[in-house]
Amino acid sequence: MARKVRVEACQVRTESRVCPGMAQTEQGETYVLDARTPAERGICCQAFTAMSPFRTALAVTDQVGREQDGHLDITCPHGVVTFRLSRAY
């Protein structure tokens, strides 16, 4: 069974701390990814595409993230938002 993965927008590199893209991601937003992505005010689709392989690795293996206190930081394709992925136990 796959583990849930917690995703946090831990850094947004704008003065307002809101991504200027269409998703308007705000610093501090959190999501829990399971079998489905969050429906209400979900994750930017381009950021999700970038983080998806890492989310899968965290969900189904024991090895990924151990060397970094159990989390992985992934920056969106535009370089504006850094998302922190960790297991949601």
Secondary structure, 3 states (H helix, E strand, C coil): CCCEEEEEEEEECCCCCECCCCCCCECCCEEEECCCCCCCCCCCHHHHHHHHHHHHHHHHCCCCCHHHCCEEEEECCCCCEEEEEEEEC
